[in-house]
């Protein structure tokens, strides 16, 4: 396939009223990404972003803002009057903005997230090989009722005789198994020559792109079909229930792909793993784990149940114990996290470091081999190697207006229940006594503590009890 000969149009203007949602249909998510983002990713495997045109309409600004980072073009269909009308709008836009029209146009639906790049490549290859004016992607579901049918000239022939909507099927056509997916390849000149001839003489008063097939057949132009390997590839979603069916299908496929690559996933049906997630071999994922976004996990890790890892990078040999939450965090090789630890954005945990139960980090670097094992908050902190942070230590990073940094050198010992009021620095090999509240820097190798002297009053308990007894008389 010569990709320079193709442009891609993605239909993304519809409301999706049956979803009963304020969110534009194409921005609903399956597999951790918006429907439209999946389709754009498939299209970008064939052509560069500048050759992709998203036709937007309902909540156009919101849709454009969501997918603008992909670099695709946008064409506005202010009033949605059908698929044929959408391409009429695209035709007008291309004739104004493009010096030379693409030879071929691949038309996709923005709500068909499971479409595979391989299938699109096969469709385009057949289109070129057959020298077709129009090539239709089809599928064969268990029950084709409700779908438009593709009628071939003869069994085994790629050539299409007609596309017939469900309501227009004749009795002898009801058993026709092959459905129209709404995904097409066109010879651009042939398509554009017919768009202005489309009629709204139909129950919905819209311009139907499927009518182009009949026009081309009448002109004795070649219209052919290619059947997708799986019907799931071409399924859209008109309800939340259908959306969740697609989500389950995509996540199941992701889990199967990872297991085929050497990842052990116990009870994969209980795990939520986004399509973009990467996991290296020999990592074990226990039940009820969520791996979300652009998360990358190295080899020989253990991710224990009920942990949620989002947009994070995990090194090799890492153990994430039960119930941890990691969000935009980095964890070095051999580190141990949790149980019930929370690594917030910009947390960088070094190799062999430990972040233990009920610890929270935010915008913090914890050096190699350092440990914060219990009930600790580390925010806006830079912590060196071999540091021991005791239970209940808090870095006071916020003064009510600004955030301030705590800097801790190598091999520092911070005693339990210590409060470090930032900005503050502790030098290498410093010791901080338990229960201290520090507001000033601690030099390297120094001991700092702020506890008041202990007062012990012998016999106090008996005396106090006697006083209380006397008051009751």
C-alpha positions as CSV (number, residue, x, y, z in Angstrom):
1,X,0.0,0.0,0.0
2,X,1.4,3.4,-1.0
3,X,0.3,5.5,1.9
4,X,1.1,8.8,0.2
5,X,-1.9,8.1,-2.1
6,X,-4.4,8.0,0.8
7,X,-6.1,10.4,3.2
8,X,-8.3,9.3,6.1
9,X,-11.7,10.8,7.1
10,X,-13.0,9.9,10.5
11,X,-16.7,10.5,11.3
12,X,-16.8,12.1,14.7
13,X,-19.7,14.5,14.6
14,X,-22.6,12.5,16.1
15,X,-24.3,13.1,19.5
16,X,-24.8,9.5,20.7
17,X,-28.2,10.4,22.2
18,X,-28.8,6.8,23.3
19,X,-25.9,7.0,25.7
20,X,-27.9,9.4,27.8
21,X,-24.7,11.3,28.5
22,X,-23.5,14.9,28.2
23,X,-20.1,13.7,27.1
24,X,-19.6,13.5,23.3
25,X,-19.9,9.9,22.1
26,X,-16.5,9.7,20.6
27,X,-14.9,10.8,23.9
28,X,-16.3,8.0,26.0
29,X,-13.5,5.6,27.0
30,X,-12.9,2.0,26.4
31,X,-9.6,0.3,27.3
32,X,-8.5,3.5,29.0
33,X,-8.7,5.7,25.9
34,X,-11.4,7.7,24.2
35,X,-13.1,5.9,21.3
36,X,-11.8,8.4,18.9
37,X,-8.2,8.1,20.1
38,X,-8.3,4.4,19.3
39,X,-9.5,5.1,15.8
40,X,-6.9,7.8,15.2
41,X,-4.1,5.5,16.4
42,X,-5.2,2.9,13.9
43,X,-5.3,5.5,11.1
44,X,-1.9,6.8,12.1
45,X,-0.4,3.4,11.5
46,X,-1.2,3.9,7.8
47,X,-0.9,7.6,7.1
48,X,0.7,10.6,8.8
49,X,-1.4,12.8,11.1
50,X,-1.6,15.6,8.5
51,X,-3.5,13.2,6.1
52,X,-6.2,12.5,8.7
53,X,-9.3,14.6,8.9
54,X,-11.7,14.3,11.8
55,X,-15.2,15.5,10.9
56,X,-16.6,17.0,14.1
57,X,-19.9,18.6,15.0
58,X,-21.6,17.9,18.3
59,X,-19.4,19.5,21.1
60,X,-16.8,20.2,18.4
61,X,-14.6,22.3,20.6
62,X,-14.5,19.7,23.3
63,X,-13.7,16.9,20.9
64,X,-10.9,19.0,19.2
65,X,-9.3,19.9,22.5
66,X,-9.2,16.3,23.6
67,X,-7.5,14.9,20.5
68,X,-5.6,18.0,19.3
69,X,-2.2,16.5,20.6
70,X,-2.5,13.8,17.9
71,X,-1.9,16.5,15.2
72,X,-4.8,15.5,13.0
73,X,-6.9,18.0,11.0
74,X,-10.5,19.0,11.9
75,X,-13.5,19.7,9.6
76,X,-16.6,21.2,11.1
77,X,-20.0,19.7,10.3
78,X,-22.2,22.3,12.1
79,X,-25.5,20.6,11.2
80,X,-25.4,16.8,11.1
81,X,-27.4,15.6,8.1
82,X,-25.9,12.1,7.6
83,X,-22.7,10.4,6.5
84,X,-23.0,11.6,3.0
85,X,-23.4,15.2,4.2
86,X,-20.3,14.8,6.3
87,X,-18.2,13.9,3.2
88,X,-19.8,16.8,1.3
89,X,-18.4,19.1,4.0
90,X,-15.0,17.4,3.7
91,X,-15.0,17.7,0.0
92,X,-15.6,21.4,0.2
93,X,-12.9,21.8,2.8
94,X,-10.3,19.8,0.8
95,X,-11.1,21.6,-2.5
96,X,-10.4,24.9,-0.7
97,X,-7.3,23.9,1.3
98,X,-5.6,21.3,-0.7
99,X,-3.7,21.9,-3.9
100,X,-4.0,18.3,-5.0
101,X,-6.7,15.9,-3.7
102,X,-5.6,12.5,-2.4
103,X,-6.1,9.7,-4.9
104,X,-7.9,7.5,-2.3
105,X,-9.9,8.2,0.8
106,X,-10.3,5.8,3.7
107,X,-13.5,6.5,5.7
108,X,-13.7,5.4,9.3
109,X,-16.2,5.7,12.2
110,X,-15.0,7.5,15.3
111,X,-16.8,5.1,17.6
112,X,-15.3,1.8,16.4
113,X,-12.3,1.4,18.7
114,X,-11.4,-2.2,18.1
115,X,-10.6,-1.8,14.4
116,X,-7.1,-3.2,13.8
117,X,-4.5,-1.5,11.7
118,X,-3.8,-4.8,9.9
119,X,-7.5,-5.0,8.8
120,X,-7.4,-1.4,7.5
121,X,-4.2,-2.2,5.6
122,X,-5.8,-5.3,4.1
123,X,-8.8,-3.2,3.0
124,X,-6.7,-0.6,1.3
125,X,-4.6,-3.3,-0.4
126,X,-7.7,-5.0,-1.8
127,X,-9.0,-1.6,-2.9
128,X,-5.8,-1.0,-4.9
129,X,-5.5,-4.5,-6.2
130,X,-9.0,-4.6,-7.5
131,X,-8.8,-1.1,-9.0
132,X,-12.1,-0.4,-7.2
133,X,-14.0,2.8,-7.0
134,X,-15.3,1.7,-3.6
135,X,-14.3,-1.0,-1.2
136,X,-16.5,-1.9,1.8
137,X,-15.3,-3.5,5.0
138,X,-17.9,-6.1,6.0
139,X,-18.4,-8.6,8.9
140,X,-20.5,-11.7,9.6
141,X,-22.1,-11.5,13.1
142,X,-24.1,-14.3,14.7
143,X,-27.3,-12.3,14.1
144,X,-27.2,-9.7,11.3
145,X,-30.7,-8.4,12.1
146,X,-30.8,-4.7,12.1
147,X,-27.8,-4.1,10.0
148,X,-27.5,-3.1,6.4
149,X,-26.5,-6.1,4.2
150,X,-23.8,-6.3,1.6
151,X,-24.9,-8.5,-1.4
152,X,-22.1,-9.9,-3.5
153,X,-22.6,-10.7,-7.2
154,X,-21.7,-14.4,-6.4
155,X,-20.4,-16.5,-3.6
156,X,-16.6,-16.0,-3.3
157,X,-16.6,-12.9,-5.5
158,X,-15.2,-9.7,-4.1
159,X,-17.6,-7.7,-6.3
160,X,-20.6,-6.1,-4.6
161,X,-24.0,-5.8,-6.2
162,X,-25.7,-3.7,-3.6
163,X,-25.9,-2.5,0.0
164,X,-29.5,-3.0,1.3
165,X,-30.8,-1.6,4.6
166,X,-32.7,-4.0,6.9
167,X,-36.1,-2.4,6.2
168,X,-35.6,-2.7,2.4
169,X,-34.5,-6.4,2.4
170,X,-36.7,-8.7,0.3
171,X,-37.8,-12.0,1.8
172,X,-35.1,-14.0,0.0
173,X,-32.4,-11.5,1.2
174,X,-33.2,-11.7,5.0
175,X,-30.8,-14.6,5.4
176,X,-27.9,-12.6,3.9
177,X,-25.2,-12.9,6.6
178,X,-22.7,-10.1,5.6
179,X,-23.2,-6.7,7.1
180,X,-21.9,-3.3,6.2
181,X,-19.4,-1.9,8.8
182,X,-19.6,1.7,7.7
183,X,-15.9,1.6,6.9
184,X,-14.9,2.2,3.3
185,X,-12.2,3.0,0.8
186,X,-13.0,5.2,-2.1
187,X,-11.3,6.4,-5.2
188,X,-11.6,10.1,-4.3
189,X,-12.6,11.4,-7.7
190,X,-15.3,8.8,-8.1
191,X,-16.7,9.5,-4.6
192,X,-16.6,13.3,-5.0
193,X,-18.4,13.0,-8.4
194,X,-21.4,11.4,-6.7
195,X,-21.7,13.3,-3.4
196,X,-23.7,16.2,-4.9
197,X,-26.1,13.7,-6.4
198,X,-27.1,12.3,-3.1
199,X,-30.8,12.6,-2.0
200,X,-32.5,13.0,1.3
201,X,-35.5,11.0,0.1
202,X,-35.4,8.5,3.0
203,X,-37.2,8.1,6.4
204,X,-34.5,10.1,8.2
205,X,-34.2,12.9,5.6
206,X,-30.4,12.5,5.6
207,X,-27.7,12.1,2.9
208,X,-26.5,8.4,3.1
209,X,-23.0,7.5,2.0
210,X,-24.2,4.0,1.3
211,X,-26.2,5.4,-1.7
212,X,-22.9,6.1,-3.4
213,X,-22.4,2.3,-3.8
214,X,-25.6,2.0,-6.0
215,X,-24.6,5.0,-8.1
216,X,-21.1,3.5,-8.8
217,X,-22.6,0.1,-9.6
218,X,-25.0,1.8,-12.0
219,X,-22.0,3.4,-13.7
220,X,-20.4,0.0,-14.0
221,X,-17.6,1.0,-11.6
222,X,-16.1,-1.7,-9.4
223,X,-17.4,-1.9,-5.9
224,X,-15.9,-4.7,-3.8
225,X,-15.9,-6.0,-0.3
226,X,-13.4,-7.3,2.3
227,X,-14.6,-9.3,5.3
228,X,-13.0,-8.5,8.7
229,X,-11.6,-11.4,10.6
230,X,-13.7,-10.7,13.6
231,X,-17.1,-8.9,13.9
232,X,-15.9,-7.2,17.2
233,X,-13.5,-5.1,15.1
234,X,-16.3,-3.2,13.4
235,X,-18.7,-2.9,16.3
236,X,-19.6,0.5,17.5
237,X,-21.4,1.4,20.7
238,X,-24.8,3.1,21.0
239,X,-25.4,2.4,24.7
240,X,-23.3,2.3,27.8
241,X,-23.8,-1.5,28.0
242,X,-22.5,-1.8,24.5
243,X,-19.6,0.4,25.4
244,X,-18.7,-1.9,28.3
245,X,-18.9,-4.9,26.0
246,X,-16.2,-3.2,23.8
247,X,-14.2,-2.3,26.9
248,X,-14.3,-5.9,28.2
249,X,-13.3,-7.2,24.7
250,X,-10.4,-4.8,24.5
251,X,-9.1,-5.5,28.0
252,X,-9.4,-9.2,27.5
253,X,-7.3,-8.9,24.3
254,X,-4.7,-6.8,26.2
255,X,-4.4,-9.4,29.0
256,X,-4.0,-12.2,26.4
257,X,-1.3,-10.2,24.6
258,X,0.6,-9.7,27.9
259,X,0.3,-13.3,28.9
260,X,1.5,-14.4,25.5
261,X,4.6,-12.2,26.2
262,X,5.4,-14.1,29.4
263,X,3.4,-12.1,32.0
264,X,1.5,-14.1,34.6
265,X,-2.0,-12.6,35.3
266,X,-4.0,-14.4,38.0
267,X,-7.7,-14.0,37.3
268,X,-7.3,-11.7,34.4
269,X,-11.1,-11.2,34.3
270,X,-10.8,-9.2,37.6
271,X,-8.0,-7.0,36.4
272,X,-8.3,-3.6,34.6
273,X,-5.4,-3.2,32.2
274,X,-5.4,-0.4,29.7
275,X,-4.4,-0.9,26.1
276,X,-1.3,1.2,26.3
277,X,0.2,-0.6,29.3
278,X,3.5,-2.4,28.8
279,X,4.7,-5.3,31.1
280,X,7.9,-7.2,30.7
281,X,8.1,-11.0,31.0
282,X,8.1,-12.9,34.4
283,X,6.1,-10.2,36.1
284,X,3.2,-11.5,38.2
285,X,0.0,-9.6,38.5
286,X,-2.4,-10.7,41.2
287,X,-6.3,-10.4,41.0
288,X,-8.0,-7.1,41.2
289,X,-5.1,-5.0,40.0
290,X,-5.6,-1.9,37.9
291,X,-2.8,-0.9,35.4
292,X,-3.8,2.4,33.7
293,X,-2.7,4.8,31.1
294,X,0.9,4.8,29.8
295,X,2.2,2.5,32.6
296,X,5.4,0.5,32.0
297,X,6.4,-2.3,34.3
298,X,9.8,-4.1,34.1
299,X,10.6,-7.8,34.4
300,X,10.2,-10.0,37.5
301,X,7.9,-7.6,39.4
302,X,5.1,-8.6,41.7
303,X,2.0,-6.4,41.7
304,X,-0.2,-7.6,44.5
305,X,-4.0,-7.4,44.7
306,X,-6.0,-4.2,44.9
307,X,-3.1,-1.9,43.7
308,X,-3.7,0.8,41.2
309,X,-0.8,1.9,39.0
310,X,-1.5,4.8,36.7
311,X,0.9,6.5,34.2
312,X,3.9,5.2,36.1
313,X,7.2,3.6,35.3
314,X,8.2,0.6,37.4
315,X,11.7,-0.9,37.1
316,X,12.7,-4.6,37.3
317,X,12.3,-6.8,40.4
318,X,9.9,-4.4,42.1
319,X,7.4,-5.5,44.6
320,X,4.2,-3.5,45.0
321,X,2.3,-4.9,48.0
322,X,-1.4,-4.9,48.4
323,X,-3.5,-1.8,48.2
324,X,-1.0,0.7,46.8
325,X,-1.8,3.7,44.6
326,X,0.9,5.0,42.2
327,X,0.1,8.0,40.0
328,X,2.7,9.4,37.6
329,X,5.5,7.9,39.7
330,X,8.8,6.2,39.0
331,X,10.1,3.2,40.9
332,X,13.7,1.9,40.6
333,X,14.8,-1.7,40.3
334,X,14.3,-3.9,43.4
335,X,12.3,-1.3,45.3
336,X,9.5,-2.4,47.7
337,X,6.3,-0.4,47.9
338,X,3.5,-0.8,50.5
339,X,1.3,-2.2,51.6
340,X,-1.2,0.7,51.3
341,X,1.4,3.3,50.1
342,X,0.4,6.3,48.0
343,X,3.0,7.6,45.5
344,X,1.6,10.9,44.1
345,X,2.9,12.6,40.9
346,X,6.6,13.2,40.5
347,X,7.5,10.6,43.1
348,X,10.8,9.0,42.2
349,X,11.7,6.0,44.3
350,X,15.3,4.8,43.9
351,X,16.7,1.3,43.5
352,X,16.3,-1.0,46.5
353,X,14.4,1.7,48.4
354,X,11.4,0.9,50.6
355,X,8.2,2.9,51.0
356,X,6.1,1.1,53.6
357,X,2.6,0.9,54.9
358,X,0.5,4.1,55.0
359,X,3.3,6.3,53.6
360,X,2.6,9.1,51.1
361,X,5.1,10.8,48.8
362,X,4.6,13.7,46.5
363,X,7.2,15.4,44.2
364,X,9.8,13.5,46.2
365,X,13.0,11.7,45.3
366,X,14.0,8.8,47.6
367,X,17.5,7.7,47.0
368,X,18.9,4.2,46.5
369,X,18.4,1.9,49.6
370,X,16.6,4.6,51.6
371,X,13.6,3.6,53.7
372,X,10.4,5.2,54.9
373,X,8.6,2.2,56.2
374,X,5.7,3.5,58.4
375,X,3.1,6.3,58.5
376,X,5.1,9.0,56.8
377,X,4.4,12.0,54.6
378,X,7.3,13.1,52.3
379,X,6.3,16.1,50.1
380,X,8.6,18.3,48.0
381,X,11.6,16.4,49.3
382,X,15.0,15.4,47.9
383,X,16.4,12.5,50.0
384,X,19.8,10.8,49.5
385,X,20.9,7.2,49.6
386,X,20.8,5.0,52.7
387,X,18.5,7.2,54.6
388,X,16.2,5.9,57.4
389,X,13.0,7.8,57.8
390,X,11.3,6.8,61.0
391,X,7.6,6.2,61.6
392,X,5.4,9.3,61.6
393,X,7.9,11.7,60.0
394,X,6.4,14.6,58.2
395,X,7.9,17.2,55.8
396,X,6.0,20.4,56.3
397,X,6.2,21.6,52.7
398,X,3.4,24.1,52.6
399,X,3.2,27.4,54.5
400,X,-0.3,28.3,53.3
401,X,1.0,30.2,50.2
402,X,4.0,28.5,48.8
403,X,5.6,25.0,48.7
404,X,9.1,24.6,50.1
405,X,11.7,21.9,49.7
406,X,13.3,19.5,52.3
407,X,16.7,18.3,51.4
408,X,18.2,15.2,53.2
409,X,21.7,14.0,52.5
410,X,23.1,10.5,52.4
411,X,23.0,8.0,55.4
412,X,20.8,10.4,57.5
413,X,18.8,8.9,60.4
414,X,15.5,10.7,61.0
415,X,13.9,9.6,64.3
416,X,10.2,8.7,64.6
417,X,7.6,11.4,64.9
418,X,9.9,14.1,63.6
419,X,8.5,17.3,61.9
420,X,10.8,18.9,59.3
421,X,9.6,22.4,58.6
422,X,10.7,23.4,55.1
423,X,12.8,24.9,53.7
424,X,15.3,22.9,55.5
425,X,18.4,20.7,54.8
426,X,20.0,17.9,56.7
427,X,23.6,17.2,55.9
428,X,25.2,13.7,55.2
429,X,25.3,11.4,58.2
430,X,23.2,13.7,60.4
431,X,21.0,12.2,63.1
432,X,17.7,13.6,64.3
433,X,16.3,12.5,67.6
434,X,12.8,11.1,67.7
435,X,9.9,13.6,68.4
436,X,11.8,16.6,67.1
437,X,10.4,19.6,65.3
438,X,13.2,21.1,63.2
439,X,13.2,24.6,61.6
440,X,16.9,25.1,61.0
441,X,19.5,23.3,58.9
442,X,21.5,20.4,60.4
443,X,25.1,20.2,59.5
444,X,26.7,16.9,58.2
445,X,27.4,14.5,61.0
446,X,25.5,16.5,63.6
447,X,22.8,15.4,66.1
448,X,19.7,17.5,66.2
449,X,16.9,17.2,68.7
450,X,14.3,19.6,70.1
451,X,12.7,17.6,72.9
452,X,12.2,19.4,76.2
453,X,13.9,17.7,79.2
454,X,12.0,14.8,80.6
455,X,10.4,15.5,84.1
456,X,9.8,12.5,86.3
457,X,7.8,12.9,89.6
458,X,8.0,9.8,91.7
459,X,4.9,8.8,93.7
460,X,2.7,11.2,91.6
461,X,0.0,8.6,90.8
462,X,-0.8,7.8,94.4
463,X,-0.8,11.4,95.4
464,X,-3.2,12.3,92.6
465,X,-5.6,9.4,93.4
466,X,-5.7,10.6,97.0
467,X,-6.6,14.1,95.9
468,X,-9.4,12.9,93.7
469,X,-10.8,10.7,96.5
470,X,-10.8,13.6,98.9
471,X,-12.9,15.7,96.5
472,X,-15.6,13.1,96.3
473,X,-16.2,13.3,100.1
